[in-house]
């Protein structure tokens, strides 16, 4: 391992974190809160250590898979630990484990929270609420992607390995010949959509602070609300909830689609197979749940049923985690459909979590191909996506991902089952919700509950699941591989 290069990358990451901490300092000053002291101390420490660490550029800036994955995993661990310090030092979340859980949940855009039982979300100061929502926004597109957008000290190959390690989906593609320009375009579109949502909410009468924080959480598909009741707190404000529904859906779309639209390649954008299936899954889930709610007599009129169904399908397929209604009281079929769309998740190259629609498509097609080959062993079948053949190494990596995905879920549920005060539905959906970066599960971790009652061991298992889900397993597993830590 090129440890000097990893140290150099982490130095830049500390500088970026230090700069981000300036924002909640401004919020604390605006609202006359003393929390600026905590944010200020941490910001100064990050900037000082980061500047010292990044000042000495390594002689060899060539990064390979090992350095890329380790840099990515260590970045997210470092980010999570530093991110929890304001909560913990200020004692607004007095337990370090709980503060770390909240920070990891924020940066991984999971939205699972320990707040709401022992301590209400509204009890946090404005600056802490802002920081909590901002972690969703910062983690949505990725810290390393942002770093690539603002610095160019690393070689092109180094950039690609960093972006591959952090970006969701089976394949990472460039939007521009230079990866730095690709990162800048991604963050430009990300910021533009965030500002647009903020304007629509603010112009619709939502308080500015609420509009800013909700836009951050929606953009990162993280689901952190500044209200204990999530978006249910805005009951009756159908326009606000409708705007959030639309933007949760939009942020779960592959950002390559928006790039194609901006470059006037609209036909090419809507021909993408993943996008078409994403629409089909979304509409089908809304239709089935609406019918189920109608049969079981939920809500007084069709508008309410469709409104809440669209919101919850949007929040689950995008892995955002907001709630406009207590869907834990819905019929079993509706809850099962929601969990299914959560497992499938959003599109690759979006801020959403889950298995990803593209992976699901390729898994189905590769399974169908293997069945045909069993019947006709001498025939040649190719897995295709958007009319192009999918490379065998991509198919193989997806199969490996699925095996690890199932293995980690099973082990996690087994460990959580040691908490005998929790039932199977709670443990199973808690793992699904955290591993898929979704947030609320069902039963005791439902939309009106929290993860507070889990033991320390269970919370660290769920922390691992959140990180593994956000980084798509391999970078996190690299931390436990001894050979990756050996210097060249």
C-alpha positions as CSV (number, residue, x, y, z in Angstrom):
1,X,0.0,0.0,0.0
2,X,1.2,3.5,-0.8
3,X,0.6,4.9,2.7
4,X,1.9,8.3,1.8
5,X,-0.7,8.7,-0.9
6,X,-3.5,7.5,1.4
7,X,-2.3,10.0,4.0
8,X,-2.3,12.8,1.4
9,X,-5.9,12.0,0.3
10,X,-7.1,11.9,4.0
11,X,-5.4,15.3,4.5
12,X,-7.5,16.8,1.8
13,X,-10.6,15.2,3.2
14,X,-9.9,16.8,6.6
15,X,-9.6,20.2,4.9
16,X,-13.0,19.7,3.2
17,X,-14.6,18.6,6.5
18,X,-13.1,21.6,8.2
19,X,-14.6,23.9,5.5
20,X,-18.0,22.2,5.8
21,X,-18.1,22.9,9.6
22,X,-18.0,26.6,8.9
23,X,-21.7,26.4,7.7
24,X,-23.2,25.3,11.1
25,X,-21.0,28.0,12.8
26,X,-22.8,30.6,10.7
27,X,-26.2,29.1,11.6
28,X,-25.2,29.1,15.3
29,X,-24.3,32.8,15.0
30,X,-27.6,33.6,13.3
31,X,-29.7,31.9,16.0
32,X,-27.4,33.2,18.8
33,X,-26.4,29.7,19.9
34,X,-23.2,28.8,21.7
35,X,-22.7,25.7,19.6
36,X,-20.4,27.7,17.3
37,X,-17.7,27.0,19.9
38,X,-17.9,23.2,19.4
39,X,-18.0,23.4,15.6
40,X,-15.2,26.0,15.6
41,X,-12.8,23.9,17.7
42,X,-13.4,20.8,15.5
43,X,-13.1,22.9,12.3
44,X,-9.7,24.4,13.4
45,X,-8.4,21.0,14.3
46,X,-9.4,19.5,11.0
47,X,-8.0,22.3,8.9
48,X,-4.7,22.4,10.9
49,X,-4.1,18.6,10.6
50,X,-5.4,18.5,7.0
51,X,-3.1,21.3,5.9
52,X,-0.1,19.7,7.5
53,X,-0.9,16.3,6.1
54,X,-1.6,17.5,2.5
55,X,1.3,19.9,2.4
56,X,3.8,17.1,1.6
57,X,2.8,15.6,-1.7
58,X,3.9,12.0,-2.2
59,X,6.4,11.3,-4.9
60,X,4.3,8.5,-6.3
61,X,0.7,9.7,-6.9
62,X,-0.3,6.7,-8.9
63,X,-3.2,5.0,-7.1
64,X,-4.3,1.4,-7.7
65,X,-7.4,-0.5,-6.5
66,X,-6.0,-1.2,-3.1
67,X,-5.2,2.5,-2.3
68,X,-8.5,3.6,-3.9
69,X,-10.7,1.3,-1.8
70,X,-8.7,1.9,1.4
71,X,-8.8,5.7,0.9
72,X,-12.5,5.6,0.3
73,X,-13.3,3.4,3.4
74,X,-11.0,5.4,5.7
75,X,-12.5,8.6,4.4
76,X,-16.0,7.5,5.4
77,X,-14.8,6.2,8.8
78,X,-13.0,9.5,9.5
79,X,-15.9,11.5,8.2
80,X,-18.3,9.7,10.5
81,X,-16.2,10.0,13.6
82,X,-15.6,13.8,13.1
83,X,-19.2,14.3,12.2
84,X,-20.4,12.8,15.5
85,X,-18.1,15.0,17.6
86,X,-20.4,18.1,17.7
87,X,-23.3,16.0,18.9
88,X,-21.2,14.3,21.5
89,X,-19.1,17.2,22.8
90,X,-22.1,19.5,23.1
91,X,-23.9,16.6,25.0
92,X,-26.9,17.1,22.8
93,X,-26.4,13.3,22.2
94,X,-24.5,12.3,25.3
95,X,-23.6,8.7,24.3
96,X,-20.7,8.4,21.9
97,X,-22.2,5.3,20.3
98,X,-25.5,7.1,19.7
99,X,-23.7,10.2,18.3
100,X,-21.6,8.0,16.0
101,X,-24.8,6.1,14.9
102,X,-26.5,9.4,14.0
103,X,-23.4,10.7,12.1
104,X,-22.9,7.5,10.1
105,X,-26.6,7.4,9.4
106,X,-26.4,11.0,8.2
107,X,-23.3,10.7,5.9
108,X,-24.4,7.4,4.5
109,X,-27.8,9.0,3.8
110,X,-29.6,6.2,5.7
111,X,-31.8,8.4,7.9
112,X,-32.0,5.8,10.8
113,X,-32.1,7.7,14.1
114,X,-31.6,7.1,17.8
115,X,-33.6,10.3,18.4
116,X,-37.3,10.4,19.1
117,X,-37.6,8.3,22.3
118,X,-35.2,9.4,25.0
119,X,-34.6,12.7,23.3
120,X,-36.8,14.5,20.7
121,X,-35.3,15.8,17.5
122,X,-36.8,19.2,18.2
123,X,-34.6,19.4,21.3
124,X,-31.5,19.8,19.2
125,X,-30.3,23.4,18.5
126,X,-30.7,24.9,15.1
127,X,-27.0,24.5,14.3
128,X,-27.1,20.8,15.2
129,X,-30.3,20.3,13.2
130,X,-28.6,22.0,10.3
131,X,-25.4,19.9,10.6
132,X,-27.5,16.7,10.9
133,X,-29.4,17.5,7.6
134,X,-26.2,18.8,5.9
135,X,-24.5,15.4,6.5
136,X,-27.2,13.9,4.3
137,X,-26.4,16.4,1.5
138,X,-22.7,16.0,1.8
139,X,-22.9,12.2,1.8
140,X,-25.3,12.0,-1.0
141,X,-23.0,12.7,-3.9
142,X,-19.9,11.7,-1.9
143,X,-17.0,13.5,-0.3
144,X,-14.4,12.1,-2.6
145,X,-16.4,13.1,-5.7
146,X,-16.5,16.6,-4.3
147,X,-12.7,16.4,-3.6
148,X,-12.1,15.4,-7.3
149,X,-14.2,18.4,-8.4
150,X,-12.0,20.9,-6.5
151,X,-8.5,19.5,-6.7
152,X,-6.4,18.0,-9.5
153,X,-3.2,16.9,-7.8
154,X,-3.8,13.2,-8.3
155,X,-3.4,11.4,-11.6
156,X,-6.3,10.5,-13.8
157,X,-6.1,6.8,-12.8
158,X,-6.1,7.7,-9.2
159,X,-9.2,9.7,-9.6
160,X,-11.0,6.8,-11.4
161,X,-10.2,4.4,-8.6
162,X,-11.5,6.8,-6.0
163,X,-14.7,7.5,-7.9
164,X,-15.3,3.8,-8.5
165,X,-14.9,3.0,-4.8
166,X,-17.4,5.7,-3.8
167,X,-19.9,5.8,-6.6
168,X,-23.0,3.5,-6.4
169,X,-23.7,1.0,-9.2
170,X,-22.1,-1.8,-11.1
171,X,-20.4,0.5,-13.6
172,X,-18.9,4.0,-13.3
173,X,-18.8,6.1,-16.5
174,X,-17.3,9.4,-17.3
175,X,-19.5,12.3,-18.4
176,X,-16.5,14.2,-19.6
177,X,-13.0,13.1,-20.8
178,X,-11.5,14.5,-17.6
179,X,-12.8,13.0,-14.4
180,X,-12.4,16.2,-12.6
181,X,-14.9,17.8,-15.0
182,X,-17.2,14.8,-14.5
183,X,-17.2,15.4,-10.8
184,X,-17.8,19.1,-11.3
185,X,-20.8,18.4,-13.6
186,X,-22.3,15.9,-11.1
187,X,-22.0,18.4,-8.2
188,X,-23.4,21.2,-10.4
189,X,-26.5,19.2,-11.3
190,X,-26.8,18.0,-7.6
191,X,-26.6,21.6,-6.3
192,X,-28.9,22.9,-9.0
193,X,-31.7,20.4,-8.2
194,X,-31.2,21.1,-4.4
195,X,-31.6,24.8,-5.0
196,X,-34.7,24.3,-7.2
197,X,-36.4,22.2,-4.5
198,X,-35.6,24.8,-1.8
199,X,-37.1,27.5,-4.0
200,X,-40.3,25.5,-4.6
201,X,-40.7,24.8,-0.9
202,X,-39.9,28.3,0.2
203,X,-42.1,29.9,-2.4
204,X,-44.9,27.5,-1.3
205,X,-44.8,29.1,2.2
206,X,-42.6,26.6,4.1
207,X,-40.3,28.3,6.7
208,X,-36.8,29.0,5.2
209,X,-34.9,26.8,7.8
210,X,-37.3,23.9,7.2
211,X,-37.0,24.3,3.4
212,X,-33.2,24.3,3.5
213,X,-32.8,21.3,5.8
214,X,-35.5,19.3,4.0
215,X,-33.9,20.0,0.7
216,X,-30.6,18.8,2.0
217,X,-32.1,15.6,3.2
218,X,-34.1,15.0,0.1
219,X,-31.2,15.6,-2.2
220,X,-29.0,13.1,-0.4
221,X,-32.0,10.8,-0.1
222,X,-31.1,10.7,3.5
223,X,-34.5,11.4,5.2
224,X,-33.3,13.4,8.2
225,X,-36.1,15.7,9.2
226,X,-36.0,18.5,11.8
227,X,-39.3,17.2,13.2
228,X,-39.8,14.2,15.4
229,X,-42.9,13.2,13.2
230,X,-40.8,13.5,10.0
231,X,-42.9,14.9,7.1
232,X,-46.1,13.8,9.0
233,X,-45.5,17.1,10.9
234,X,-46.6,18.9,7.8
235,X,-50.0,17.2,7.7
236,X,-52.4,19.1,5.5
237,X,-49.6,20.7,3.5
238,X,-50.1,18.5,0.4
239,X,-48.1,20.9,-1.8
240,X,-45.0,20.6,0.3
241,X,-45.3,16.8,0.5
242,X,-45.9,16.6,-3.2
243,X,-42.7,18.6,-3.9
244,X,-40.7,16.3,-1.7
245,X,-42.3,13.3,-3.4
246,X,-41.2,14.5,-6.8
247,X,-37.7,15.4,-5.8
248,X,-37.1,12.1,-4.0
249,X,-38.0,10.4,-7.2
250,X,-35.8,12.7,-9.2
251,X,-32.7,12.3,-7.0
252,X,-33.0,8.5,-7.4
253,X,-32.6,8.8,-11.1
254,X,-29.1,8.2,-12.7
255,X,-27.5,11.6,-13.0
256,X,-26.3,10.6,-16.5
257,X,-29.9,11.0,-17.6
258,X,-29.9,14.7,-16.6
259,X,-26.6,15.2,-18.3
260,X,-28.0,13.7,-21.5
261,X,-31.0,16.0,-21.2
262,X,-28.8,19.0,-20.6
263,X,-26.8,18.1,-23.7
264,X,-30.0,17.9,-25.7
265,X,-29.8,14.1,-26.1
266,X,-33.3,13.6,-24.7
267,X,-34.3,10.6,-26.9
268,X,-31.1,8.8,-25.8
269,X,-31.9,9.6,-22.1
270,X,-35.4,8.1,-22.2
271,X,-34.2,5.0,-24.1
272,X,-32.1,3.9,-21.2
273,X,-33.4,0.5,-20.0
274,X,-32.7,1.2,-16.3
275,X,-34.8,4.4,-16.4
276,X,-37.7,2.6,-18.1
277,X,-37.8,-0.2,-15.5
278,X,-37.4,2.4,-12.7
279,X,-40.6,4.0,-14.0
280,X,-42.4,0.7,-14.3
281,X,-41.5,-0.4,-10.8
282,X,-42.5,3.0,-9.4
283,X,-45.9,3.2,-11.1
284,X,-46.7,-0.5,-10.5
285,X,-45.9,-0.2,-6.7
286,X,-48.2,2.9,-6.5
287,X,-51.0,1.1,-8.3
288,X,-50.8,-2.1,-6.2
289,X,-50.6,-0.3,-2.9
290,X,-53.4,2.1,-3.8
291,X,-55.7,-0.9,-4.7
292,X,-54.7,-2.6,-1.4
293,X,-55.4,0.5,0.7
294,X,-58.8,0.9,-1.1
295,X,-59.8,-2.7,-0.4
296,X,-58.9,-2.4,3.2
297,X,-60.6,1.0,3.7
298,X,-57.6,3.2,4.4
299,X,-58.1,7.0,4.0
300,X,-61.3,8.8,3.2
301,X,-60.8,9.6,-0.4
302,X,-58.8,8.5,-3.5
303,X,-56.6,11.6,-3.5
304,X,-55.3,10.9,0.0
305,X,-54.6,7.3,-0.9
306,X,-52.7,8.1,-4.0
307,X,-50.9,11.0,-2.3
308,X,-49.5,9.0,0.6
309,X,-48.9,5.9,-1.5
310,X,-46.8,7.9,-4.0
311,X,-44.9,9.6,-1.2
312,X,-44.0,6.3,0.6
313,X,-43.1,4.5,-2.7
314,X,-40.9,7.4,-3.6
315,X,-39.3,7.5,-0.2
316,X,-38.6,3.7,-0.2
317,X,-37.4,3.3,-3.8
318,X,-35.1,6.2,-3.4
319,X,-34.1,5.0,0.1
320,X,-34.8,8.5,1.5
321,X,-36.8,7.4,4.6
322,X,-39.2,10.3,5.1
323,X,-42.7,9.4,6.2
324,X,-46.0,11.3,5.4
325,X,-48.0,8.6,7.2
326,X,-47.6,5.8,9.7
327,X,-47.3,3.1,7.0
328,X,-46.5,0.5,9.7
329,X,-50.3,0.4,10.2
330,X,-50.9,-0.4,6.5
331,X,-51.9,-3.9,5.3
332,X,-49.2,-6.6,5.1
333,X,-49.3,-6.6,1.3
334,X,-48.6,-2.9,1.1
335,X,-45.7,-3.1,3.6
336,X,-44.3,-6.1,1.7
337,X,-44.3,-4.1,-1.6
338,X,-42.6,-1.2,0.1
339,X,-39.8,-3.5,1.4
340,X,-39.5,-5.0,-2.0
341,X,-39.0,-1.7,-3.8
342,X,-36.5,-0.8,-1.0
343,X,-34.5,-3.9,-1.7
344,X,-34.4,-3.1,-5.4
345,X,-33.6,0.5,-4.7
346,X,-32.8,3.5,-6.9
347,X,-30.9,3.8,-10.2
348,X,-27.1,3.4,-10.4
349,X,-25.3,6.7,-10.4
350,X,-28.0,8.4,-8.2
351,X,-27.9,9.4,-4.6
352,X,-30.3,6.5,-3.7
353,X,-29.5,3.2,-2.0
354,X,-30.5,-0.4,-2.4
355,X,-29.4,-3.2,-4.8
356,X,-29.9,-0.7,-7.8
357,X,-32.3,-1.2,-10.7
358,X,-29.5,-1.9,-13.2
359,X,-28.1,-4.7,-11.0
360,X,-31.5,-6.2,-10.7
361,X,-32.0,-6.1,-14.5
362,X,-28.6,-7.7,-15.1
363,X,-29.2,-10.4,-12.4
364,X,-32.6,-11.4,-14.0
365,X,-31.1,-11.4,-17.5
366,X,-28.0,-13.4,-16.5
367,X,-30.2,-16.0,-14.7
368,X,-32.4,-16.3,-17.8
369,X,-29.3,-16.8,-19.9
370,X,-27.9,-19.5,-17.6
371,X,-31.2,-21.4,-17.7
372,X,-31.2,-21.2,-21.5
373,X,-27.6,-22.5,-21.6
374,X,-28.7,-25.5,-19.5
375,X,-31.2,-26.4,-22.1
376,X,-29.0,-25.5,-25.1
377,X,-25.4,-25.9,-23.9
378,X,-23.8,-25.4,-27.3
379,X,-25.6,-22.1,-27.9
380,X,-24.0,-18.7,-27.2
381,X,-26.1,-16.2,-25.2
382,X,-25.1,-12.6,-24.3
383,X,-26.5,-10.5,-21.5
384,X,-27.4,-7.1,-23.0
385,X,-28.2,-3.7,-21.5
386,X,-29.4,-0.8,-23.7
387,X,-28.6,-3.0,-26.7
388,X,-25.0,-3.5,-25.7
389,X,-23.3,-6.6,-24.4
390,X,-22.5,-6.5,-20.7
391,X,-19.0,-7.6,-20.0
392,X,-18.6,-11.0,-18.2
393,X,-16.5,-9.4,-15.4
394,X,-19.4,-7.0,-14.7
395,X,-21.9,-9.9,-14.5
396,X,-19.5,-11.8,-12.3
397,X,-19.0,-8.8,-10.0
398,X,-22.8,-8.4,-9.6
399,X,-23.1,-12.1,-8.7
400,X,-20.3,-11.7,-6.1
401,X,-22.0,-8.6,-4.8
402,X,-25.3,-10.4,-4.4
403,X,-23.7,-13.3,-2.5
404,X,-21.9,-10.8,-0.1
405,X,-25.2,-8.8,0.2
406,X,-27.2,-11.8,1.3
407,X,-24.4,-13.1,3.6
408,X,-24.0,-9.8,5.4
409,X,-27.8,-9.5,5.9
410,X,-28.1,-13.0,7.3
411,X,-25.1,-12.5,9.8
412,X,-26.5,-9.1,10.8
413,X,-30.0,-10.4,11.6
414,X,-28.4,-13.3,13.6
415,X,-26.4,-10.8,15.7
416,X,-29.4,-8.5,16.2
417,X,-31.4,-11.5,17.3
418,X,-29.3,-11.5,20.5
419,X,-31.4,-8.4,21.5
420,X,-34.3,-10.5,22.8
421,X,-36.5,-7.5,23.6
422,X,-36.7,-7.0,19.8
423,X,-38.9,-9.2,17.5
424,X,-37.9,-10.8,14.1
425,X,-39.8,-8.2,12.1
426,X,-37.9,-5.4,13.9
427,X,-34.5,-7.0,13.4
428,X,-35.1,-8.1,9.8
429,X,-36.4,-4.7,8.6
430,X,-33.8,-2.8,10.7
431,X,-31.0,-4.7,8.7
432,X,-32.8,-4.1,5.4
433,X,-33.4,-0.4,6.3
434,X,-29.7,0.3,7.3
435,X,-28.0,-1.9,4.7
436,X,-30.1,-0.3,1.9
437,X,-29.6,3.1,3.5
438,X,-33.3,3.6,3.8
439,X,-33.9,4.6,7.4
440,X,-37.1,3.5,9.0
441,X,-38.1,-0.2,9.0
442,X,-41.2,-1.8,10.5
443,X,-42.5,-2.6,14.0
444,X,-40.1,-1.2,16.7
445,X,-38.0,0.7,14.1
446,X,-41.0,1.9,12.2
447,X,-41.7,5.5,11.0
448,X,-42.8,6.7,14.4
449,X,-40.1,4.8,16.3
450,X,-36.3,4.9,16.6
451,X,-33.2,2.7,16.9
452,X,-32.5,3.9,20.5
453,X,-33.4,0.7,22.3
454,X,-30.9,-1.5,20.5
455,X,-27.8,-2.6,22.5
456,X,-24.4,-1.2,21.8
457,X,-23.3,-4.3,19.9
458,X,-26.4,-4.1,17.7
459,X,-25.8,-0.4,17.0
460,X,-22.3,-1.1,15.8
461,X,-23.5,-3.9,13.6
462,X,-26.0,-1.5,12.0
463,X,-23.3,1.1,11.7
464,X,-21.2,-1.4,9.7
465,X,-24.3,-2.2,7.6
466,X,-24.9,1.5,6.8
467,X,-21.2,2.0,5.7
468,X,-21.2,-1.3,3.8
469,X,-24.4,-0.4,2.1
470,X,-23.3,3.2,1.1
471,X,-19.9,2.0,-0.2
472,X,-21.3,-1.2,-1.7
473,X,-19.5,-3.6,0.5
474,X,-16.0,-4.1,-1.0
475,X,-14.3,-0.9,0.2
476,X,-15.4,-1.6,3.8
477,X,-14.3,-5.3,3.6
478,X,-10.9,-4.1,2.4
479,X,-10.3,-2.6,5.9
480,X,-10.3,-6.2,7.3
481,X,-7.9,-7.6,4.7
482,X,-4.3,-7.7,6.1
483,X,-2.7,-7.8,2.7
484,X,-4.2,-4.4,1.8
485,X,-2.3,-2.7,4.7
486,X,1.1,-4.0,3.6
487,X,3.4,-1.3,2.1
488,X,4.9,-1.9,-1.3
